[in-house]
Amino acid sequence: MPELPELLVISEHITNLLAGHAISQISVYNHIVIHGLTIEEFSRGAIGETVQKCEADGKFLIVHLNDHDIVINPMLTGRFRAFKRYRNPTRIDMVSIQTDGPSLWYSDTKKMGRVYLVPRGDYSLVAGFSGRGPSAMNPTLSLEDFTLRIKQFNGQIKSVLRNQRFLKGIGNAYADEILLYAGILPFRKRVSLSLQEIEMLYLSMKKVLFRIEEILAERSLDDITTEKRDFLMIHNKGGGICPLCGGRVSEVRANRFKTSYCQTCQK
């Protein structure tokens, strides 16, 4: 699942490729991902508008046009690719946005994503957009702000990290990475954390997310699309060796999500 570091880098790639190009055609290959408009309204509503830029907002990708925004929530399996020439759609392709230059394609193997065309800056009809917290990678997010916000949430600490009302942009994989660096078990209750542990969690979040963004910035859009997460320390490494202590990585699965952790490093 694309998380905030991926989407930030993807948005930069798309901006560099499409900014200044006019939309000539929008094709929908599977109607199930389109929300808020009929297929005809979605396909025709932005023809002739120019791509201004692309922006990552938490787990959403927003393509800003003259009068509209195309908002995509890729959910678990949504992916983005760009092509200089038209190609025939595959069974996993959902939507293509063709311009007088390159085209942007959105694919989704599970067809779980949501795609919207909305008036510029109006996200009232975008499910899950309102009520979210600040970005987990906002450079102005202080330890004090982080501490005040986290105390408003209860439950297991991994669930809190993934809760977009707390902070937006952290998903399943990077929550595992953050908790490893912080030395905190994912099943700990938030109320059990000391102020020192909350500070370590904050510092680990910043370190992990910005390090991943730096790694991804050196990769192409195609490389990011294939989700080659060879930089992960612990997520999806169940049965393997913890890189920090050499112990065995434990793993549990619940509701389609894996949680990977080290019982030695994390307490």
Order of alpha helices (4+ residues) and beta strands (2+ residues): alpha-beta-alpha-beta-beta-beta-beta-beta-beta-beta-alpha-alpha-alpha-alpha-alpha-beta-beta
